[in-house]
């Protein structure tokens, strides 16, 4: 078993999936349809993705003398099977060939694939994000030519942002786009420049690959505009609609510590190796308007950030399942004072139980955070009133940096516990824990580092709206605390969350009052950590309330032990994780400027 399906059945019920399916957009989808999609994803993950996890890690993508990239055949075959099962199309409108299912169902299904093999599952992840951006901003002809084939899984997609010299500083990109007329697909440009860290930038899974490329259009003097407002977005296929090879080449492969079955490339656009229509320059078509590239790409980037959080959560969930199985089977040592009796399974040792419970609280808490964010996305699009849709959008925007970062950072701790439980076996290739550990270490960097997410949370989400979105979420948290206070088993957990929320309230007030942006932003990462603990602690309390109600009503199929396990995990998180909030926020509340004030020559 890769992950325990009961955990996800419980969370989908807690997030009221049946109520969601009653909305007009999902009228063609029944609970049975949703269950079928999830079962299909779990079956493919178990039977097609998981078996080649180690092989895809050992046999990395290769590049031949022509500059073409090839992946392990098992990887390519599995991605094609995912496409044939319709799992690329789950969230798209029916008019584009989609199944029009809730994001909540899509996210859970994608998570199953990630648990099986994260590198292989990243092909659909990137492609779905690419196609969703095109369905939102592209013209009708571009949607037909480039989005719909991706929805069918006949083409794969990428996002091309970073450049070797710029990294995350996108305002400094140098890729240029020179006007080249207009045709049935819109305004055509010739693209030239270099892109770095492009996942799935070339491969043999599909014949064609659709690149979404950020570039700048030069002025009449040939100068590129400065800053991010001059960035535009272009769709640049590997193969042009008439079959010509576009001027896109692979400069090299990046060899990573994780996600090794997924090619990560340096791409050159317009270097002249290919000459579409008789001359150098990659042909691309403008998506939307000139200068709107970064806001458009943020549509994909924000979804990708949530997907990174999902990836981390699923690695943690699989690591928990592996260490739980190992702890039950591995016999070693005896109980204290047990004398010369038989050795016992290591799950009976207190410290192993502590680490297992920490893994359970982290992995399932991370999954809850990501699935809650998916439910918010559904509410943003389909809630009945404009007020409800706006409120969901504000909460989702506030939580996005947390949904990306908290699972990424704490999954590493969870996998640390998993490796520790395996003992010496954990750092050998005989077990896959070390592979999952390496895979996840990329997630705190993918789609914006943890530090960047902290800057986003404090700068754009807390200070920009005067704390309005945080105050709205805090009201929801206080409502949950009030409900939990009436349940004896949860009263202490409610008190711990209330104390942590109080510290966060005080920190937010300090951040809002700070006149110096740099001083406020210096606390971005500690505040991000603290806010993440608050969010996950809240969602655990929500789940514990739901588990208590299910236990009392006896209306659900979950066993008493399963429901009690959710309550225990909530209590453990409240006891061991929520007290950390005050520690992280103490320098914030004190207005400390130590980090900024330290002279560089003291490092």
C-alpha positions in Angstrom: 0.0 0.0 0.0 1.5 3.4 -1.1 -0.8 5.5 1.1 -3.8 4.8 3.2 -6.9 5.6 1.1 -9.0 6.0 4.2 -7.1 9.2 5.1 -8.2 10.8 1.8 -11.7 9.5 2.0 -12.0 11.1 5.4 -10.6 14.4 4.2 -12.8 14.6 1.2 -15.8 14.0 3.4 -14.6 16.6 5.9 -14.3 19.1 3.1 -17.9 18.3 2.0 -17.2 16.9 -1.4 -20.9 15.7 -1.7 -22.1 19.3 -1.2 -19.6 20.6 -3.8 -20.9 18.1 -6.4 -24.4 19.7 -6.1 -23.2 22.9 -7.8 -24.2 23.5 -11.4 -20.7 23.2 -12.8 -20.4 19.6 -11.5 -23.9 18.5 -12.2 -22.7 15.7 -14.6 -20.4 14.3 -11.9 -21.7 12.0 -9.2 -19.9 10.8 -6.0 -19.4 7.5 -7.8 -17.7 9.3 -10.7 -15.4 11.1 -8.3 -14.6 7.8 -6.5 -13.9 6.1 -9.8 -11.4 8.8 -10.7 -9.6 8.5 -7.4 -9.6 4.7 -7.6 -8.2 4.8 -11.1 -5.4 7.2 -10.0 -4.5 5.0 -7.0 -4.5 1.9 -9.2 -2.2 3.5 -11.8 0.1 4.8 -9.1 0.4 1.4 -7.5 0.7 -0.7 -10.6 2.4 1.6 -13.2 4.3 4.4 -11.4 5.6 2.9 -8.1 7.2 -0.2 -9.8 9.7 2.0 -11.7 10.5 4.5 -8.9 14.0 3.1 -8.2 14.7 2.5 -11.9 13.8 6.1 -12.9 16.1 7.4 -10.1 19.1 5.3 -11.3 18.5 5.6 -15.0 18.4 9.3 -15.6 17.2 11.0 -18.8 19.9 11.0 -21.5 20.7 13.4 -24.4 22.0 12.1 -27.7 24.3 13.7 -30.2 21.4 15.4 -32.0 20.4 17.1 -28.7 17.3 15.0 -28.3 16.4 13.8 -24.8 15.1 10.3 -23.9 13.6 9.1 -20.7 13.3 5.7 -19.2 10.7 3.8 -21.3 8.7 2.8 -18.2 8.3 6.6 -17.4 7.1 7.3 -20.9 4.7 4.4 -20.9 3.3 5.4 -17.5 2.6 9.0 -18.6 0.8 7.8 -21.7 -1.3 5.5 -19.5 -2.2 8.4 -17.3 -3.3 10.3 -20.4 -5.3 7.4 -21.7 -7.1 7.1 -18.4 -8.3 10.8 -18.8 -6.4 12.1 -15.8 -4.9 15.0 -17.7 -8.5 16.3 -18.4 -10.1 16.2 -15.0 -10.6 19.9 -14.2 -11.0 21.3 -17.7 -14.3 22.5 -19.2 -16.2 19.9 -21.3 -16.0 22.2 -24.3 -12.2 21.6 -24.3 -12.5 17.9 -23.8 -12.3 18.0 -20.0 -14.3 16.0 -17.4 -15.2 19.2 -15.5 -14.5 17.7 -12.0 -13.8 19.7 -8.9 -10.3 20.8 -8.2 -10.6 18.9 -4.9 -11.0 15.6 -6.8 -8.3 16.5 -9.3 -5.8 17.4 -6.5 -6.5 14.2 -4.6 -6.1 12.1 -7.8 -2.8 13.9 -8.8 -1.6 13.3 -5.2 -2.1 9.6 -5.6 0.1 9.6 -8.8 2.7 11.7 -6.9 2.8 9.1 -4.1 3.6 6.5 -6.7 6.4 8.3 -8.4 6.8 12.0 -8.2 9.1 12.4 -11.2 6.7 10.6 -13.5 3.7 12.4 -12.1 5.4 15.7 -12.8 4.7 15.4 -16.5 1.0 15.7 -16.1 1.4 18.3 -13.3 3.3 20.7 -15.6 1.1 20.0 -18.6 -2.1 20.6 -16.8 -0.9 23.9 -15.5 0.3 24.9 -19.0 -3.1 24.1 -20.5 -5.1 25.8 -17.8 -3.2 29.0 -18.3 -3.9 28.8 -22.1 -7.6 28.1 -21.5 -7.7 31.3 -19.3 -5.7 33.7 -21.5 -5.1 32.4 -25.0 -7.2 33.2 -28.0 -9.6 30.5 -29.4 -7.2 29.3 -32.1 -4.3 28.9 -29.6 -6.6 26.9 -27.3 -7.4 24.5 -30.1 -3.8 24.2 -31.3 -2.0 24.0 -28.0 -4.3 23.6 -25.0 -6.6 20.9 -26.2 -3.9 18.5 -27.2 -2.4 18.8 -23.8 -5.7 18.2 -22.1 -5.8 14.9 -24.1 -2.2 14.1 -23.1 -1.1 14.2 -26.8 1.4 17.0 -26.1 3.3 17.9 -22.9 3.9 21.4 -21.5 6.5 23.4 -19.7 6.9 26.8 -18.1 10.1 28.7 -19.1 10.8 31.5 -16.7 14.3 31.4 -15.2 17.5 32.3 -17.0 21.1 31.4 -16.0 22.0 34.9 -14.9 18.6 35.9 -13.4 17.2 33.0 -11.3 14.1 34.2 -9.5 14.8 37.8 -10.4 12.5 37.8 -13.4 12.7 41.5 -14.1 16.2 40.8 -15.2 15.5 38.3 -18.0 17.1 38.9 -21.4 15.1 36.6 -23.7 13.7 38.8 -26.4 10.7 38.6 -28.7 10.8 40.4 -32.0 7.5 40.9 -34.0 7.2 38.6 -37.0 3.8 39.4 -38.4 0.5 37.8 -37.7 -1.4 34.6 -38.7 -4.3 32.5 -37.7 -2.8 31.9 -34.3 -2.3 35.6 -33.5 0.6 37.9 -33.3 3.8 36.0 -34.2 7.2 36.7 -32.8 10.8 35.4 -33.1 12.1 34.4 -29.7 15.8 34.3 -28.8 17.4 33.7 -25.4 18.4 31.1 -22.8 16.2 29.5 -20.2 17.4 27.4 -17.2 15.9 24.8 -14.9 13.2 23.8 -17.4 11.5 20.6 -16.2 10.4 18.3 -19.0 12.0 20.7 -21.5 12.7 17.9 -23.9 11.8 14.2 -23.9 10.3 11.4 -26.0 7.1 10.9 -24.1 5.2 12.9 -26.8 6.4 14.1 -30.2 5.5 17.8 -29.4 6.1 19.9 -26.4 4.4 23.3 -25.7 6.7 25.8 -24.0 5.2 28.9 -22.2 8.1 31.4 -22.4 8.5 34.7 -20.7 10.3 37.3 -22.9 10.6 41.0 -23.5 9.6 42.9 -26.6 12.3 45.4 -27.5 11.5 49.1 -28.2 12.1 50.8 -31.6 15.8 51.2 -30.6 16.2 47.5 -29.9 16.4 48.0 -26.1 14.6 45.7 -23.7 12.2 47.3 -21.1 13.4 47.2 -17.6 11.7 45.5 -14.7 8.8 43.0 -14.6 6.2 45.2 -16.3 7.9 44.7 -19.7 7.5 40.9 -19.6 5.2 39.2 -22.1 4.1 35.6 -22.5 4.5 33.5 -25.6 3.5 30.0 -26.6 6.4 28.3 -28.4 5.9 24.7 -29.6 8.8 22.3 -30.3 7.1 21.4 -33.5 5.2 24.1 -35.4 1.6 23.4 -36.7 2.9 22.8 -40.2 5.4 20.1 -38.9 8.6 22.2 -39.0 11.0 21.8 -36.2 11.1 25.1 -34.2 14.4 26.7 -33.3 14.4 25.3 -29.7 17.4 23.3 -28.6 18.6 21.6 -25.5 21.9 23.1 -24.3 22.3 20.4 -21.6 20.7 18.4 -18.8 20.9 19.4 -15.2 21.6 16.4 -12.9 19.6 16.7 -9.7 19.6 15.0 -6.4 15.9 14.2 -6.7 13.1 14.0 -9.3 15.8 12.3 -11.4 13.4 10.6 -13.7 12.2 14.0 -14.9 14.5 15.7 -17.4 15.6 19.2 -16.2 17.1 21.2 -19.1 18.8 24.3 -20.2 17.0 25.5 -23.3 18.3 27.8 -26.1 15.7 29.6 -28.1 16.7 31.0 -31.5 20.3 30.0 -31.7 19.9 29.0 -35.4 20.3 25.3 -35.2 16.9 25.0 -36.9 15.5 27.6 -39.3 11.7 27.6 -39.4 10.5 29.3 -42.6 14.1 29.6 -43.7 15.7 31.7 -40.9 16.8 31.5 -37.3 14.6 32.4 -34.4 12.1 30.3 -32.5 8.5 31.1 -33.6 6.1 31.9 -30.8 2.7 33.5 -30.5 1.8 36.2 -28.0 -0.6 35.1 -25.3 -2.9 38.0 -24.3 -1.3 41.5 -24.4 2.3 42.7 -24.5 3.5 43.4 -20.9 1.0 41.1 -19.2 3.2 38.1 -19.1 4.1 38.0 -15.4 0.5 38.3 -14.1 -0.6 35.6 -16.6 2.3 33.3 -15.7 1.4 33.8 -12.0 -1.8 32.0 -12.8 0.3 28.9 -13.6 2.9 29.6 -10.9 0.4 29.8 -8.1 -1.1 26.5 -9.1 2.4 25.1 -9.5 3.2 26.3 -5.9 0.1 24.4 -4.6 1.2 21.4 -6.6 4.7 21.6 -5.0 3.0 21.5 -1.6 1.0 18.5 -2.7 4.1 16.7 -3.9 5.8 17.2 -0.5 2.7 16.1 1.3 2.4 12.9 -0.7 6.1 12.1 -0.3 5.6 12.5 3.5 2.5 10.3 3.4 4.3 7.6 1.5 7.3 7.9 3.8 4.9 7.5 6.8 3.3 4.4 5.4 6.7 2.9 4.7 8.1 3.5 8.1 4.8 2.4 9.8 5.0 -0.9 7.9 8.7 -1.3 8.7 8.1 -0.5 12.4 5.4 -3.1 12.6 7.6 -5.8 11.0 11.1 -5.1 12.3 11.8 -7.0 15.5 14.6 -5.5 17.6 15.2 -4.9 21.3 13.0 -5.6 24.3 10.8 -3.6 26.7 12.6 -1.9 29.5 12.7 -4.4 32.4 11.6 -7.2 30.0 14.6 -9.4 30.9 15.6 -12.0 28.4 12.2 -12.4 26.7 11.7 -12.3 23.0 12.5 -9.2 21.0 9.6 -6.9 20.1 8.5 -5.0 17.0 10.2 -1.6 17.2 6.7 0.1 17.0 6.5 -0.8 20.7 9.4 1.4 21.6 8.4 4.9 22.8 10.7 6.9 20.7 9.7 5.1 17.5 6.1 5.8 18.4 6.9 9.5 18.9 8.5 9.6 15.4 5.6 7.8 13.8 3.1 10.1 15.5 5.1 13.1 14.3 5.0 11.7 10.8 1.3 11.1 10.9 0.6 14.7 12.2 2.9 16.3 9.6 2.0 14.2 6.5 -1.7 14.2 7.0 -1.7 17.8 8.2 0.2 18.8 5.0 -2.3 16.9 2.9 -5.2 18.6 4.6 -3.7 22.0 3.9 -3.3 21.3 0.2 -6.8 19.8 -0.1 -8.3 22.7 1.8 -6.6 25.0 -0.7 -8.1 23.0 -3.6 -11.5 23.4 -2.0 -11.0 27.1 -1.8 -10.2 27.2 -5.5 -13.4 25.4 -6.2 -15.3 27.9 -4.0 -13.6 30.8 -5.8 -14.9 29.6 -9.1 -18.3 28.1 -8.2 -19.6 29.4 -4.9 -23.2 30.7 -5.1 -22.6 34.4 -4.3 -20.0 36.9 -5.4 -19.2 37.5 -1.7 -18.4 33.9 -1.1 -16.3 33.7 -4.2 -14.4 36.8 -3.2 -13.8 35.5 0.3 -12.5 32.2 -1.0 -10.1 34.0 -3.4 -8.7 36.1 -0.5 -8.1 33.1 1.7 -6.5 31.1 -1.1 -4.2 34.0 -2.0 -3.2 34.4 1.7 -2.6 30.6 2.1 -0.8 30.0 -1.2 2.8 30.7 0.1 2.0 28.6 3.2 0.5 25.7 1.1 3.7 25.7 -1.0 6.2 26.0 1.9 4.9 24.3 5.0 4.5 20.9 3.4 7.9 21.3 1.6 9.8 22.2 4.8 8.0 19.8 7.2 7.9 16.9 4.8 11.7 16.9 5.1 11.4 16.5 8.9 8.8 13.8 8.4 11.0 11.9 6.0 13.9 12.5 8.5 11.9 10.6 11.0 11.1 7.9 8.4 14.7 7.4 7.7 15.6 7.3 11.4 13.0 4.6 12.0 14.6 2.5 9.3 18.0 2.8 11.1 21.0 1.9 9.0 18.7 0.4 6.3 17.2 3.9 5.8 20.3 5.3 4.1 20.8 2.4 1.8 19.3 1.8 -1.6 17.6 -1.3 -0.4 14.8 0.9 0.9 13.3 3.9 -0.9 13.2 6.3 2.0 16.5 7.9 1.0 15.1 8.4 -2.5 12.0 10.1 -1.1 14.2 12.2 1.1 16.2 13.4 -1.9 13.1 14.0 -4.0 11.6 16.2 -1.4 14.7 18.3 -0.8 14.0 20.1 -4.1 10.5 21.2 -3.0 11.6 24.0 -0.7 13.3 25.5 -3.8 10.9 24.7 -6.6 8.6 27.5 -7.7 10.1 30.1 -5.4 12.2 29.4 -2.4 10.9 29.4 1.1 12.4 32.8 1.6 10.6 34.2 -1.4 7.3 32.7 0.0 7.9 34.5 3.2 8.4 37.8 1.4 5.2 37.2 -0.5 3.2 36.4 2.6 4.4 39.4 4.6 4.8 41.9 1.8 2.0 41.2 -0.6 -0.5 39.4 1.6 -0.3 40.9 5.1 1.0 44.4 4.6 -0.6 45.2 1.3 -4.2 44.7 2.4 -3.7 45.9 6.0 -4.2 42.4 7.4 -7.7 42.1 6.1 -7.4 38.6 4.7 -5.6 37.4 7.8 -8.3 38.8 10.0 -11.0 37.0 8.0 -9.1 33.7 8.4 -8.5 34.3 12.1 -12.3 34.7 12.5 -12.7 31.2 11.0 -10.0 29.8 13.3 -11.7 31.3 16.4 -15.0 29.8 15.4 -13.4 26.4 15.3 -11.7 27.0 18.6 -15.0 27.9 20.2 -16.6 24.7 18.8 -13.7 22.5 20.1 -13.8 24.0 23.6 -17.1 22.2 24.1 -15.5 18.8 23.4 -13.5 17.6 26.5 -11.0 15.6 24.5 -10.1 18.7 22.4 -10.2 21.5 25.0 -6.5 21.5 25.5 -5.8 21.5 21.8 -8.2 24.4 21.4 -6.4 26.3 24.1 -3.0 25.7 22.5 -4.3 27.0 19.1 -5.9 30.0 20.8 -2.6 30.9 22.5 -0.7 30.5 19.2 -3.3 32.6 17.3 -2.9 35.3 20.0 0.8 35.5 19.4 0.2 35.7 15.6 -2.3 38.5 16.1 0.3 40.5 18.0 3.0 39.8 15.4 0.7 40.9 12.5 0.0 44.2 14.4 3.8 44.7 14.6 4.3 43.9 10.9 1.6 46.3 9.9 2.9 49.1 12.1 6.5 48.8 10.9 7.3 51.8 8.6 10.4 50.2 7.1 9.6 47.6 4.5 13.0 46.0 4.8 12.6 45.5 8.6 9.2 43.9 8.2 10.3 41.7 5.3 13.3 40.5 7.3 10.8 38.5 9.5 9.2 36.9 6.5 10.4 33.3 6.9 9.9 33.0 10.7 6.4 34.5 10.3 5.7 32.1 7.4 6.7 29.1 9.6 4.5 30.4 12.5 1.5 31.0 10.2 1.9 27.6 8.7 1.8 26.0 12.1 -1.4 28.0 12.9 -3.0 26.9 9.6 -2.2 23.2 10.0 -3.1 23.2 13.7 -6.5 24.8 12.8 -7.2 22.2 10.1 -6.2 19.4 12.5 -8.7 20.8 15.0 -11.3 20.9 12.3 -10.7 17.3 11.4 -10.7 16.2 15.1 -14.2 17.8 15.5 -15.4 16.0 12.4 -13.9 12.7 13.7 -15.7 13.2 17.0 -19.0 13.8 15.3 -18.6 10.8 13.1 -17.7 8.6 16.1 -20.8 9.8 18.0 -23.2 9.4 15.0 -21.9 6.0 13.8 -23.0 7.2 10.4 -19.7 6.6 8.6 -17.8 3.5 7.7 -14.6 4.5 9.5 -13.5 2.4 12.4 -13.4 3.8 16.0 -9.6 3.3 16.0 -9.2 5.2 12.7 -11.3 8.2 14.0 -9.5 8.1 17.4 -6.2 8.2 15.5 -7.2 11.5 13.9 -8.0 13.0 17.3 -4.7 11.8 18.8 -2.8 13.3 15.9 -4.5 16.6 16.5 -3.7 16.5 20.2 0.0 15.6 19.4 0.3 18.5 16.9 -1.2 20.9 19.5 1.2 19.7 22.2 4.4 19.5 20.2 4.1 21.9 17.3 1.9 24.9 18.2 4.2 26.0 21.1 6.8 26.7 18.5 4.8 29.6 17.2 5.6 31.8 20.1 9.3 31.1 19.7 9.4 32.0 16.0 7.3 35.2 16.6 9.2 36.5 19.6 11.7 38.4 17.5 8.9 39.7 15.4 6.9 41.0 18.4 10.1 42.5 19.8 10.7 44.4 16.5 14.2 42.9 16.3 16.4 44.2 13.5 19.4 42.0 14.4 19.5 40.3 11.0 19.6 43.5 9.1 21.8 45.4 11.5 24.7 42.9 11.6 27.6 44.3 9.5 28.6 42.1 6.6 32.2 41.8 7.8 30.9 40.0 10.9 29.7 37.0 8.9 
